[in-house]
């Protein structure tokens, strides 16, 4: 008890020196608290922000792996013909996708779309061009011939001149043929994620999905206005390989695209079927009834005159999960249950959120560096102050040991003094850190976001336009969780930039001081105190009381 009373008495008696130590410890603690809060908030944003967020994912062919397998050992390049044949043989069917559609794999729900093509018939509905006006096959053929200087291809040719999508990628470009695209949906969830973006009904209603609704379709308002069509009308389209085979469709609704493209995917030389205005939405059951599903293939000829077979209907299957943990389990389970290495599982939602965390990750790296520097500086300062304190009180140490107090107890007294001073500094520092952690972290994050936006603006100035998003990434989308997304940067005209997931950056972070932060600060404080106490004990053990008293005399 004597040691404890003497230690507390010395804390009160040496007010100036201890006040200085309290201020220093408080400053170090406040800086450490803010840095630790930022690091923990960033970690929560990375690990738990998507835990309760709906995530969609697709299985698709890994083209990089396929190129590697078909690479010519002599030339070093890929055998494109062998690659096409290999990819065609690796296309997943609806049964293949449904084999992995299991709740034990973490799948909450699923939906899919099947996209086929159709040709216009004589005296029937004509597709619209990029300006929203009616065109016809003869006009389109003449235009293609004038622009390319070559003979136009037949309706069954691959006008896009590209390879069809290799399976399942959400947002991936599907090269379509013919005049119209027939998009079959499996459910309302599939329609809500239509490949051409969101839409609203201008009149009528969306079709059903049962066999009683076979033949019911909805068409775009652009196409309806151009051909003077309305809900209740019927029209015919033809098979793209046999124009004598026609399908009769009934319009049950007119939809209006929320953001309609003015140019078909694939450029001006692409088929009009690639234009969103010429997309005819229907049910998968209707495509089944028309005989456009079930592995039917068509023969197409590309611009180089190469003929190959491809699936008549392109299938895109999407799995939906209740959170990131279920998605991760799905990735592991499907690989363990037969999904080959030539396939990959990807999620645009996960990729988008990870990309939005770039400024936050940069801030977390800065905070970790700051944390290490502050702790190192704090440890050095605390040890140096302890050494000066002991050297100034050598005579006191000599007196205590001379009257019979053991050196271990003297060292314990200094440890108690240091612990009391450190505890006061920790309390003050944690309080200050808790008060400023959120505004300071958000201010630092804002500078990171600004730097990221500036970099994107420089890239835009370099390219003269917005950079295109990576394959499979949509133009919009939001994420929820620990951080909140900032508004996408605007261009000079006030329009949002088009690189969706890279511009949707986390602008705020919930860097609040919680019990975990306080616990870590207590551990850090105890660690620094023990380090300083150890140094104090070493110096106390070295002193000889008689020599100290003799020197004082």
C-alpha positions in Angstrom: 0.0 0.0 0.0 2.9 2.3 0.7 4.1 2.0 -2.9 0.6 2.8 -4.3 0.0 5.8 -2.0 3.5 7.2 -2.8 2.9 6.7 -6.5 -0.4 8.5 -6.4 1.1 11.3 -4.3 3.9 11.8 -6.8 1.3 12.0 -9.6 -0.3 15.0 -7.8 2.9 16.5 -6.6 4.6 16.6 -10.0 1.8 18.4 -11.8 3.8 20.1 -14.5 5.7 17.1 -15.7 2.7 14.8 -15.6 0.5 17.3 -17.3 2.9 17.4 -20.2 2.9 13.6 -20.4 -0.9 13.5 -20.3 -1.1 16.0 -23.2 1.4 14.0 -25.2 -0.4 10.7 -24.5 -3.7 12.3 -25.4 -2.4 13.6 -28.7 -0.9 10.2 -29.6 -4.1 8.5 -28.5 -6.4 10.8 -30.5 -4.4 10.3 -33.7 -4.3 6.5 -33.1 -8.0 6.4 -32.4 -8.9 8.2 -35.7 -6.5 6.0 -37.7 -7.8 2.8 -36.0 -11.4 3.8 -36.6 -10.7 4.4 -40.3 -9.0 1.1 -40.7 -11.8 -0.8 -38.9 -14.5 1.1 -40.9 -12.8 0.2 -44.2 -12.5 -3.4 -43.1 -16.2 -3.5 -42.3 -17.0 -1.9 -45.6 -15.0 -4.6 -47.5 -16.2 -7.6 -45.5 -19.8 -6.9 -44.3 -21.3 -4.2 -46.5 -22.5 -6.8 -49.0 -23.6 -9.4 -46.4 -27.3 -8.4 -46.5 -27.3 -7.0 -50.1 -28.8 -8.8 -53.0 -26.1 -10.0 -55.3 -26.5 -11.4 -58.8 -23.9 -13.6 -60.5 -23.4 -15.5 -63.8 -21.5 -18.5 -65.0 -19.7 -17.8 -68.3 -16.9 -19.3 -70.4 -13.4 -18.1 -69.4 -12.2 -16.9 -72.8 -8.7 -16.4 -71.5 -8.5 -20.1 -70.5 -9.9 -21.1 -73.8 -7.3 -19.0 -75.7 -4.6 -20.7 -73.6 -5.8 -24.1 -74.5 -6.0 -23.4 -78.3 -2.7 -21.5 -78.5 -0.5 -22.7 -81.3 2.9 -23.8 -79.9 4.8 -22.7 -83.0 3.2 -19.3 -83.8 2.3 -18.4 -80.2 -1.2 -17.2 -81.4 -4.5 -18.8 -80.7 -6.2 -21.1 -83.3 -9.4 -19.1 -83.7 -11.2 -21.8 -85.5 -10.4 -24.3 -82.8 -11.3 -21.8 -80.2 -14.8 -21.2 -81.8 -15.4 -25.0 -82.0 -14.3 -25.4 -78.4 -16.4 -22.6 -77.2 -19.4 -23.9 -79.1 -19.0 -27.3 -77.5 -18.7 -25.7 -74.0 -21.9 -23.7 -74.2 -24.0 -24.4 -71.1 -27.6 -25.4 -71.6 -30.5 -24.5 -69.5 -30.3 -27.9 -67.7 -26.6 -27.2 -67.0 -27.4 -23.9 -65.4 -30.3 -25.4 -63.4 -28.0 -28.1 -62.1 -26.3 -25.5 -60.0 -29.5 -23.6 -59.1 -29.7 -25.1 -55.6 -30.4 -23.5 -52.2 -27.7 -25.6 -50.6 -25.3 -23.8 -52.9 -26.5 -20.4 -51.4 -28.8 -19.5 -54.3 -31.8 -17.5 -53.2 -33.5 -17.2 -56.6 -32.7 -17.2 -60.3 -33.9 -16.0 -63.6 -32.9 -16.2 -67.2 -33.5 -14.7 -70.6 -33.3 -16.2 -74.1 -32.6 -14.0 -77.1 -33.5 -15.1 -80.6 -33.8 -13.2 -83.9 -36.6 -12.7 -86.4 -36.9 -11.2 -89.8 -39.4 -8.7 -91.2 -42.0 -10.1 -93.6 -43.4 -8.4 -96.7 -46.2 -6.0 -96.0 -45.6 -6.5 -92.3 -44.0 -4.7 -89.4 -40.7 -3.1 -90.4 -37.8 -2.4 -88.0 -36.8 1.1 -87.2 -33.3 2.6 -87.8 -31.1 4.5 -85.4 -33.2 7.7 -86.1 -36.5 6.0 -85.2 -37.8 5.8 -88.7 -39.0 2.7 -90.5 -36.5 0.9 -92.7 -36.8 -2.2 -94.8 -34.5 -4.9 -95.9 -34.0 -3.5 -99.4 -33.1 0.0 -98.0 -30.8 -1.6 -95.4 -29.1 -3.8 -98.0 -28.5 -0.8 -100.3 -27.1 1.2 -97.4 -24.8 -1.6 -96.4 -23.6 -2.0 -100.0 -22.9 1.7 -100.4 -21.0 2.0 -97.1 -19.0 -1.1 -97.4 -18.6 -1.5 -101.1 -19.5 -5.2 -100.8 -22.6 -7.2 -101.5 -24.9 -7.2 -98.5 -25.5 -10.4 -96.6 -28.7 -12.3 -96.3 -31.0 -11.9 -93.3 -29.4 -15.0 -91.9 -25.9 -13.6 -92.1 -24.0 -12.4 -89.1 -24.2 -8.7 -89.9 -22.5 -7.8 -86.7 -19.4 -9.6 -87.9 -18.6 -10.8 -84.4 -18.8 -13.8 -82.1 -22.0 -14.4 -80.1 -21.7 -13.9 -76.4 -20.1 -17.0 -74.8 -22.7 -17.5 -72.2 -24.4 -15.9 -69.3 -22.5 -12.7 -68.9 -24.9 -10.0 -67.6 -24.5 -6.9 -69.6 -22.3 -8.6 -72.2 -23.0 -7.7 -75.8 -24.8 -10.3 -77.8 -24.3 -10.1 -81.5 -27.7 -10.5 -83.0 -28.9 -11.1 -86.6 -32.0 -10.3 -88.6 -34.4 -7.4 -88.1 -35.8 -7.9 -84.7 -34.6 -9.5 -81.4 -37.1 -11.7 -79.6 -36.2 -11.6 -75.9 -37.8 -14.3 -73.8 -38.0 -13.8 -70.0 -38.5 -16.4 -67.4 -40.1 -14.2 -64.7 -40.8 -10.7 -63.6 -37.4 -10.7 -61.9 -35.8 -11.3 -65.3 -37.8 -8.4 -66.9 -36.7 -6.1 -64.1 -33.2 -6.8 -65.2 -33.8 -6.5 -69.0 -30.7 -6.5 -71.1 -31.6 -3.1 -72.7 -32.1 -1.5 -69.3 -35.1 -0.6 -67.3 -38.4 0.4 -68.9 -41.9 1.5 -68.0 -45.2 0.5 -69.6 -46.8 3.2 -71.8 -50.0 1.2 -72.4 -51.2 -2.3 -71.7 -49.4 -4.7 -69.4 -46.6 -7.2 -69.4 -47.4 -10.7 -70.7 -47.7 -13.8 -68.5 -45.4 -16.7 -68.5 -47.7 -19.7 -68.9 -48.6 -21.6 -72.0 -52.0 -19.7 -72.1 -50.0 -16.5 -72.8 -48.0 -17.9 -75.7 -47.7 -15.4 -78.5 -48.2 -12.4 -76.3 -45.5 -9.7 -76.6 -44.7 -6.1 -75.7 -42.9 -3.8 -78.1 -41.1 -0.5 -77.7 -43.0 2.7 -78.1 -40.6 3.8 -80.9 -41.4 0.7 -82.9 -45.1 1.0 -82.2 -45.2 4.7 -83.3 -43.2 4.0 -86.4 -45.5 1.2 -87.5 -48.7 2.6 -86.1 -49.2 -0.3 -83.8 -51.1 -0.4 -80.5 -52.1 -2.9 -77.8 -54.3 -5.6 -79.2 -52.8 -5.6 -82.7 -51.2 -8.7 -84.2 -48.2 -8.9 -86.5 -46.0 -11.4 -88.1 -42.3 -12.0 -88.2 -40.3 -14.6 -90.1 -37.6 -17.1 -89.2 -34.2 -15.6 -90.1 -33.2 -18.8 -92.0 -36.5 -19.4 -93.8 -38.7 -16.4 -94.6 -41.6 -18.7 -95.5 -41.9 -19.7 -91.9 -43.7 -17.0 -90.0 -44.8 -16.4 -86.4 -47.9 -14.5 -85.4 -47.5 -12.4 -82.3 -50.1 -10.4 -80.3 -49.2 -7.1 -78.7 -50.4 -6.9 -75.1 -48.5 -3.8 -74.2 -46.2 -0.9 -75.3 -43.1 -0.2 -73.2 -40.9 2.9 -73.1 -37.2 2.5 -72.4 -36.0 4.7 -69.6 -32.8 5.5 -71.4 -33.0 4.3 -75.0 -29.9 4.0 -77.1 -29.8 5.8 -80.4 -27.3 3.5 -82.0 -27.5 -0.3 -82.3 -24.9 -2.2 -80.4 -22.0 -3.0 -82.7 -22.1 0.3 -84.6 -23.9 1.5 -87.6 -23.2 -1.6 -89.6 -24.8 -3.9 -87.1 -28.1 -5.6 -87.6 -31.2 -3.6 -86.8 -32.0 -6.4 -84.3 -29.2 -4.9 -82.1 -31.2 -1.7 -81.8 -33.1 -1.6 -78.4 -36.1 -0.1 -80.3 -36.5 -3.3 -82.2 -36.5 -5.6 -79.2 -39.7 -7.6 -78.9 -40.2 -8.8 -75.3 -42.0 -12.0 -74.6 -41.9 -15.1 -72.4 -39.6 -18.1 -72.6 -42.7 -20.2 -73.0 -43.5 -18.3 -76.3 -40.0 -19.0 -77.6 -40.5 -22.6 -76.8 -43.8 -22.7 -78.6 -42.2 -21.1 -81.6 -39.5 -23.8 -81.6 -36.6 -21.3 -81.1 -35.2 -23.0 -78.0 -34.0 -26.5 -77.2 -30.6 -26.3 -78.8 -31.6 -25.3 -82.2 -28.7 -24.0 -84.3 -28.4 -21.8 -87.3 -25.7 -21.4 -89.9 -24.2 -17.9 -90.3 -21.6 -16.4 -92.6 -19.4 -13.6 -91.3 -17.9 -10.7 -93.3 -14.9 -12.8 -94.3 -17.0 -15.5 -95.8 -16.4 -18.0 -93.1 -19.5 -20.2 -92.3 -20.2 -21.7 -88.9 -23.0 -22.9 -86.8 -24.2 -21.1 -83.7 -27.0 -21.3 -81.3 -30.3 -19.9 -82.6 -31.0 -18.6 -79.1 -28.5 -17.0 -76.7 -29.1 -17.9 -73.1 -28.3 -15.7 -70.1 -28.8 -17.3 -66.7 -28.5 -15.3 -63.5 -28.3 -16.5 -59.9 -29.4 -14.3 -57.1 -27.9 -14.4 -53.6 -28.9 -12.8 -50.3 -25.4 -11.6 -49.5 -21.6 -11.9 -50.2 -21.2 -15.0 -48.0 -23.8 -16.9 -50.0 -22.1 -15.8 -53.3 -18.7 -17.0 -52.0 -20.2 -20.3 -51.0 -21.7 -20.7 -54.5 -18.4 -20.0 -56.2 -16.7 -22.7 -54.1 -19.5 -25.2 -54.3 -20.0 -25.2 -58.1 -16.3 -25.7 -58.6 -16.3 -28.6 -56.2 -19.3 -30.1 -57.9 -18.1 -30.4 -61.5 -17.8 -26.9 -63.0 -14.7 -27.0 -65.1 -11.8 -24.6 -65.1 -12.9 -23.3 -68.5 -15.8 -21.5 -66.8 -15.8 -18.6 -64.4 -18.3 -17.2 -61.9 -18.5 -13.5 -61.8 -20.7 -10.8 -60.2 -21.0 -7.3 -61.6 -22.4 -6.2 -58.2 -19.4 -7.4 -56.3 -17.0 -6.0 -58.9 -18.8 -2.7 -58.9 -18.7 -2.4 -55.1 -15.0 -3.3 -54.9 -14.2 -0.7 -57.5 -16.2 1.9 -55.5 -13.9 1.1 -52.6 -10.7 2.4 -54.3 -10.7 5.8 -52.5 -11.5 4.1 -49.2 -8.8 1.5 -49.6 -6.3 4.3 -50.3 -7.5 6.1 -47.2 -7.2 2.9 -45.2 -3.6 2.4 -46.4 -2.8 6.0 -45.3 -4.4 5.3 -41.9 -2.4 2.1 -41.4 0.8 4.0 -42.2 -0.2 6.8 -39.9 -1.1 4.3 -37.1 2.3 2.7 -37.3 4.2 6.0 -37.4 2.2 7.4 -34.5 2.7 4.3 -32.4 6.4 4.3 -33.0 6.8 8.0 -32.3 4.6 7.6 -29.2 6.6 4.7 -27.8 9.9 6.6 -28.3 8.5 9.8 -26.7 7.0 7.9 -23.8 10.3 6.0 -23.2 12.4 9.1 -23.4 10.1 11.0 -20.9 10.3 8.1 -18.6 14.1 8.0 -18.7 14.3 11.8 -18.0 11.8 11.3 -15.1 13.9 8.6 -13.5 17.2 10.5 -13.9 15.7 13.5 -12.3 14.5 11.4 -9.3 17.7 9.4 -8.7 18.0 10.7 -5.2 14.5 9.6 -4.3 15.3 6.2 -5.7 18.5 6.1 -3.6 16.7 7.1 -0.4 13.9 4.5 -0.9 16.4 1.7 -1.5 18.6 2.8 1.3 15.8 2.6 3.9 15.1 -0.9 2.8 12.5 -0.7 0.0 13.3 -3.3 -2.6 14.2 -2.1 -6.1 11.3 -4.2 -7.6 8.9 -2.2 -5.5 10.5 1.1 -6.5 10.1 0.0 -10.1 6.5 -0.9 -9.5 5.9 2.6 -8.0 7.1 4.2 -11.3 4.9 1.7 -13.2 1.9 2.7 -11.2 2.6 6.4 -11.7 3.1 5.9 -15.4 -0.1 3.8 -15.6 -2.1 6.5 -13.9 -0.8 9.3 -16.2 -1.3 7.1 -19.3 -4.9 6.2 -18.2 -5.8 9.9 -18.0 -4.2 10.6 -21.3 -5.9 7.6 -22.9 -9.3 8.7 -21.7 -8.8 12.2 -23.0 -7.4 11.0 -26.3 -10.1 8.5 -26.9 -12.8 11.1 -26.2 -11.2 13.6 -28.6 -10.6 10.9 -31.2 -14.3 9.8 -30.9 -15.5 13.3 -31.4 -13.3 14.0 -34.5 -13.0 10.6 -36.1 -16.1 10.9 -38.4 -15.5 14.4 -39.7 -11.8 13.9 -40.1 -12.1 10.6 -41.9 -14.8 11.9 -44.2 -12.7 15.0 -45.0 -9.7 12.8 -45.8 -11.9 10.5 -47.8 -13.3 13.5 -49.7 -9.8 14.4 -50.8 -9.2 10.8 -52.0 -12.5 10.9 -54.0 -11.5 14.2 -55.5 -8.2 12.8 -56.5 -9.8 9.8 -58.1 -12.3 12.0 -59.9 -9.5 14.2 -61.1 -7.7 11.2 -62.5 -10.8 10.1 -64.4 -11.3 13.6 -65.8 -7.7 13.6 -67.0 -8.3 10.2 -68.6 -11.4 11.6 -70.2 -9.5 14.6 -71.5 -6.8 12.2 -72.9 -9.3 10.0 -74.7 -11.6 12.9 -75.7 -14.6 10.9 -74.3 -15.5 8.7 -71.3 -13.6 5.5 -71.0 -15.7 2.4 -71.7 -16.5 0.2 -68.7 -15.0 -3.3 -68.4 -16.9 -6.1 -70.0 -19.9 -7.2 -68.0 -20.2 -4.0 -66.0 -23.4 -2.0 -66.2 -23.6 1.7 -66.6 -25.4 2.3 -63.3 -26.2 0.5 -60.0 -25.9 1.3 -56.4 -24.5 -0.5 -53.4 -25.5 -0.3 -49.8 -23.5 -0.9 -46.6 -20.9 0.6 -44.4 -20.0 3.4 -46.8 -22.3 5.6 -48.9 -21.7 6.2 -52.6 -21.0 9.6 -54.0 -22.8 11.0 -57.0 -21.1 10.1 -60.2 -18.9 13.0 -61.5 -20.4 15.2 -64.2 -19.0 16.2 -67.5 -18.8 19.8 -68.8 -22.5 19.7 -69.7 -23.6 18.5 -66.4 -24.3 14.9 -67.6 -23.1 12.0 -65.6 -20.0 10.3 -66.8 -20.5 6.9 -68.3 -17.9 4.8 -66.5 -20.5 3.5 -64.0 -18.8 1.6 -61.3 -15.6 3.5 -61.3 -17.3 6.9 -60.7 -19.7 5.6 -58.1 -17.2 6.0 -55.3 -17.7 5.8 -51.5 -17.9 9.4 -50.3 -18.6 8.8 -46.6 -17.5 6.2 -44.1 -18.9 5.3 -40.7 -15.6 5.7 -38.8 -17.3 5.8 -35.4 -15.4 4.7 -32.3 -17.0 1.6 -31.0 -16.1 -0.8 -28.2 -13.7 -2.7 -30.4 -11.8 0.5 -31.0 -11.7 1.3 -27.3 -10.6 -2.2 -26.6 -7.7 -1.9 -29.0 -6.7 1.5 -27.5 -6.6 -0.1 -24.0 -4.4 -2.8 -25.3 -2.1 -0.3 -27.0 -2.0 1.9 -23.9 -1.2 -1.1 -21.7 1.5 -2.2 -24.1 3.1 1.3 -24.2 3.0 1.5 -20.4 4.6 -1.9 -20.0 7.3 -0.9 -22.4 8.1 2.3 -20.6 7.8 0.5 -17.2 10.3 -2.0 -18.4 12.8 0.7 -19.3 12.2 2.3 -15.9 12.8 -1.0 -14.1 16.1 -1.5 -16.0 17.3 1.9 -14.9 16.2 1.4 -11.3 17.9 -1.9 -11.1 21.1 -0.4 -12.3 21.3 2.3 -9.6 23.2 1.7 -6.4 21.7 3.6 -3.4 25.0 4.2 -1.5 26.6 5.6 -4.7 23.6 7.8 -5.3 23.7 9.2 -1.8 27.4 9.7 -1.9 27.2 11.6 -5.2 24.4 13.8 -3.8 26.6 14.6 -0.7 
